[in-house]
């Protein structure tokens, strides 16, 4: 180890970079990302998109959080733009394959794993993440504590397969998932549409990035994923700020 004041001593910035990379799989080269194609959203994420080979959490706001239908479609749209089959660990038999097809994830690509309980979902996800040929692994969970999330994050880093946890928040449970090792945490919910978009356009979502390691939390109104899994900014909102300031303050706490 060089003396503290020698020219070869590591700087504080270098030490931070090295310690930040421990446990995240980050190396000298940036991890691959999947851009959403929404400028403000991609700018809020490190590398300009969703990190691949990492764990991400998605939950749905509002009274229908238990069913998480919008969260499922958001996850399906992400995976629709990746190559390969998808392992989907089910919580109940209510996954609607035609709806996934509408956001670009054809049922022929999905391998369904009937797990039902969180204690079965987590090991099934971890096993699936060891198979490098998968586009992604989805697990429907009611809870995910810190230790299992670390295992999933490490498994995703090791194989390069993206892991998505869709939370089904039941009545009486906390409105937000517990802290975890996930790279990002998202909250998605239906948003009101204007008259024209209700008749002719795609549904709208309120998409909130609540936590992003190395990124900036924020919220956006977007059009739901299309048949290629792509989001869009509604034309009537294209020139508005990306996220209300009050949402950013709350999310950053």
C-alpha positions as CSV (number, residue, x, y, z in Angstrom):
1,X,0.0,0.0,0.0
2,X,1.6,3.3,-1.0
3,X,2.0,6.1,1.6
4,X,-1.1,8.2,2.1
5,X,0.3,11.2,0.5
6,X,2.2,9.5,-2.4
7,X,1.2,10.2,-6.0
8,X,0.1,6.6,-6.3
9,X,-2.3,6.7,-3.3
10,X,-5.9,6.2,-4.4
11,X,-8.1,9.3,-4.3
12,X,-11.3,9.4,-2.3
13,X,-13.3,9.4,-5.5
14,X,-11.5,6.2,-6.6
15,X,-12.2,4.5,-3.3
16,X,-15.9,5.4,-3.6
17,X,-16.0,3.9,-7.1
18,X,-14.3,0.7,-5.9
19,X,-16.6,0.3,-2.9
20,X,-19.7,1.0,-4.9
21,X,-18.8,-1.8,-7.2
22,X,-18.6,-4.4,-4.4
23,X,-21.7,-6.6,-4.5
24,X,-23.2,-4.9,-7.5
25,X,-21.2,-6.6,-10.2
26,X,-20.1,-3.2,-11.6
27,X,-16.7,-3.4,-13.3
28,X,-14.7,-1.0,-15.4
29,X,-17.2,-1.3,-18.2
30,X,-20.7,-0.1,-17.8
31,X,-23.4,-2.8,-17.5
32,X,-25.7,-3.1,-20.5
33,X,-29.0,-1.2,-20.2
34,X,-32.4,-1.3,-22.0
35,X,-33.5,2.3,-22.8
36,X,-37.2,3.1,-22.5
37,X,-37.2,5.6,-25.3
38,X,-38.6,8.3,-23.0
39,X,-36.0,11.0,-22.7
40,X,-36.6,12.2,-19.1
41,X,-37.0,8.6,-17.8
42,X,-33.8,7.3,-19.5
43,X,-31.9,10.4,-18.2
44,X,-32.9,9.5,-14.6
45,X,-31.3,6.0,-14.9
46,X,-27.6,5.3,-14.8
47,X,-26.4,4.3,-18.3
48,X,-29.5,5.7,-19.9
49,X,-31.8,2.8,-19.3
50,X,-32.9,-0.1,-17.2
51,X,-29.8,-2.2,-16.0
52,X,-29.8,-5.7,-17.5
53,X,-28.5,-8.6,-15.4
54,X,-29.9,-7.0,-12.3
55,X,-32.9,-7.2,-9.9
56,X,-35.8,-4.7,-10.2
57,X,-39.0,-4.4,-8.2
58,X,-42.4,-3.3,-9.5
59,X,-45.5,-2.7,-7.6
60,X,-48.9,-1.1,-8.3
61,X,-50.4,1.8,-6.6
62,X,-54.1,2.2,-5.7
63,X,-56.7,-0.3,-4.5
64,X,-55.9,-2.9,-7.2
65,X,-52.4,-3.5,-5.9
66,X,-53.3,-7.1,-5.0
67,X,-53.9,-8.0,-8.6
68,X,-51.0,-5.8,-10.0
69,X,-52.4,-5.9,-13.5
70,X,-50.6,-2.7,-14.6
71,X,-47.4,-3.8,-13.0
72,X,-47.6,-7.1,-14.8
73,X,-48.0,-5.3,-18.2
74,X,-45.1,-3.0,-17.4
75,X,-42.9,-6.0,-16.7
76,X,-44.2,-7.7,-19.8
77,X,-43.3,-4.7,-22.0
78,X,-39.7,-4.7,-20.6
79,X,-39.2,-8.4,-21.4
80,X,-40.9,-8.1,-24.8
81,X,-37.8,-6.1,-26.0
82,X,-35.3,-8.7,-24.8
83,X,-34.4,-11.9,-26.7
84,X,-35.1,-15.4,-25.4
85,X,-37.7,-17.2,-23.3
86,X,-39.1,-15.9,-20.0
87,X,-39.6,-17.8,-16.8
88,X,-42.7,-16.5,-14.9
89,X,-43.1,-17.7,-11.4
90,X,-46.9,-17.4,-10.7
91,X,-48.6,-16.4,-7.5
92,X,-52.0,-17.4,-8.7
93,X,-53.7,-18.5,-11.9
94,X,-54.8,-15.1,-13.1
95,X,-52.0,-14.2,-15.5
96,X,-53.8,-13.2,-18.7
97,X,-51.6,-14.3,-21.6
98,X,-53.5,-12.2,-24.3
99,X,-52.8,-9.1,-22.3
100,X,-49.1,-9.9,-22.3
101,X,-49.3,-10.4,-26.0
102,X,-50.7,-6.9,-26.5
103,X,-47.6,-5.4,-24.9
104,X,-45.3,-7.6,-27.1
105,X,-44.6,-10.6,-24.9
106,X,-46.0,-13.6,-26.9
107,X,-47.3,-16.5,-24.8
108,X,-45.0,-18.9,-26.7
109,X,-42.0,-17.2,-25.1
110,X,-43.3,-17.7,-21.5
111,X,-42.5,-20.7,-19.3
112,X,-45.0,-20.7,-16.4
113,X,-43.8,-22.0,-13.0
114,X,-46.7,-22.6,-10.6
115,X,-45.2,-21.7,-7.2
116,X,-48.1,-20.0,-5.3
117,X,-46.1,-19.1,-2.1
118,X,-43.3,-16.7,-1.6
119,X,-41.2,-19.5,-0.1
120,X,-41.5,-21.3,-3.4
121,X,-41.2,-18.3,-5.7
122,X,-37.8,-17.2,-4.4
123,X,-35.8,-20.5,-4.9
124,X,-37.5,-21.0,-8.3
125,X,-36.4,-17.5,-9.4
126,X,-32.9,-18.1,-8.1
127,X,-32.7,-21.4,-10.0
128,X,-34.0,-19.8,-13.2
129,X,-31.5,-17.0,-13.0
130,X,-28.7,-19.5,-13.4
131,X,-29.8,-20.2,-17.0
132,X,-28.1,-17.7,-19.2
133,X,-30.4,-18.4,-22.2
134,X,-33.4,-16.7,-20.5
135,X,-34.4,-13.2,-21.4
136,X,-35.6,-12.7,-17.8
137,X,-37.1,-14.2,-14.7
138,X,-40.3,-12.8,-13.1
139,X,-41.5,-13.6,-9.6
140,X,-44.8,-12.6,-8.2
141,X,-44.3,-11.9,-4.5
142,X,-46.2,-10.4,-1.5
143,X,-42.9,-9.8,0.4
144,X,-39.2,-9.8,-0.3
145,X,-36.8,-9.1,2.6
146,X,-33.2,-8.0,2.2
147,X,-31.4,-11.3,2.3
148,X,-33.4,-13.1,-0.4
149,X,-33.2,-9.9,-2.6
150,X,-29.4,-10.0,-2.3
151,X,-29.3,-13.6,-3.4
152,X,-31.5,-12.8,-6.4
153,X,-29.3,-9.7,-7.3
154,X,-26.1,-11.8,-7.1
155,X,-27.7,-14.6,-9.2
156,X,-28.8,-12.0,-11.9
157,X,-25.3,-10.4,-11.9
158,X,-23.7,-13.8,-12.3
159,X,-25.7,-14.9,-15.3
160,X,-26.6,-11.6,-16.9
161,X,-30.3,-12.5,-16.8
162,X,-32.7,-9.7,-15.7
163,X,-34.9,-10.4,-12.6
164,X,-38.2,-8.6,-12.1
165,X,-40.2,-8.9,-8.9
166,X,-43.9,-8.0,-9.2
167,X,-45.3,-7.3,-5.8
168,X,-48.9,-8.2,-5.0
169,X,-49.7,-6.0,-2.0
170,X,-52.7,-7.4,-0.1
171,X,-55.2,-5.5,2.0
172,X,-53.7,-4.5,5.3
173,X,-50.1,-4.7,4.2
174,X,-47.7,-1.7,3.9
175,X,-48.3,0.4,0.9
176,X,-44.6,0.1,-0.1
177,X,-42.3,-2.9,-0.4
178,X,-39.6,-3.4,2.2
179,X,-36.0,-2.2,1.5
180,X,-34.1,-4.6,-0.7
181,X,-31.0,-5.0,-2.8
182,X,-32.9,-4.3,-6.0
183,X,-31.2,-2.0,-8.5
184,X,-34.5,0.0,-9.0
185,X,-38.0,0.1,-7.5
186,X,-41.0,1.2,-9.5
187,X,-44.6,2.1,-8.7
188,X,-47.0,2.1,-11.6
189,X,-50.7,2.9,-11.6
190,X,-53.4,3.8,-14.2
191,X,-53.6,7.5,-15.0
192,X,-56.6,9.5,-16.3
193,X,-56.7,10.0,-20.0
194,X,-58.1,12.9,-21.9
195,X,-61.2,12.4,-24.2
196,X,-59.3,11.8,-27.4
197,X,-56.9,9.3,-25.9
198,X,-59.8,7.4,-24.3
199,X,-61.4,7.0,-27.7
200,X,-58.3,6.4,-30.0
201,X,-55.1,6.1,-28.0
202,X,-53.3,3.9,-25.5
203,X,-54.1,3.9,-21.8
204,X,-52.0,6.1,-19.6
205,X,-49.9,5.1,-16.7
206,X,-48.3,7.1,-13.9
207,X,-44.8,5.6,-13.7
208,X,-42.8,6.5,-10.6
209,X,-39.1,5.6,-10.1
210,X,-39.0,5.4,-6.3
211,X,-35.5,4.2,-6.0
212,X,-32.6,3.9,-8.4
213,X,-29.0,3.0,-7.3
214,X,-26.9,5.8,-8.8
215,X,-30.0,7.4,-10.5
216,X,-32.6,10.1,-9.7
217,X,-36.1,9.3,-8.5
218,X,-39.0,10.9,-10.4
219,X,-42.4,10.4,-11.9
220,X,-43.8,10.5,-15.4
221,X,-47.2,10.2,-17.2
222,X,-46.7,7.8,-20.1
223,X,-48.7,5.9,-22.6
224,X,-48.9,2.2,-21.8
225,X,-46.6,-0.3,-23.6
226,X,-47.5,-0.8,-27.3
227,X,-47.3,-4.1,-29.2
228,X,-43.5,-3.8,-29.2
229,X,-43.3,-3.2,-25.5
230,X,-42.5,0.5,-25.9
231,X,-43.7,3.4,-23.7
232,X,-44.4,6.8,-25.1
233,X,-45.0,10.3,-23.8
234,X,-48.6,11.5,-24.5
235,X,-48.5,14.3,-27.1
236,X,-50.5,16.7,-24.9
237,X,-47.8,16.3,-22.1
238,X,-44.7,16.2,-24.2
239,X,-43.6,19.7,-23.2
240,X,-44.4,19.4,-19.4
241,X,-41.7,18.8,-16.7
242,X,-40.8,15.2,-16.2
243,X,-41.8,15.0,-12.6
244,X,-43.5,17.2,-10.0
245,X,-41.0,18.6,-7.5
246,X,-43.0,17.3,-4.6
247,X,-42.8,13.8,-5.9
248,X,-39.1,14.0,-6.2
249,X,-38.7,15.3,-2.6
250,X,-40.9,12.5,-1.3
251,X,-39.1,9.8,-3.3
252,X,-35.7,10.9,-2.2
253,X,-36.4,10.4,1.5
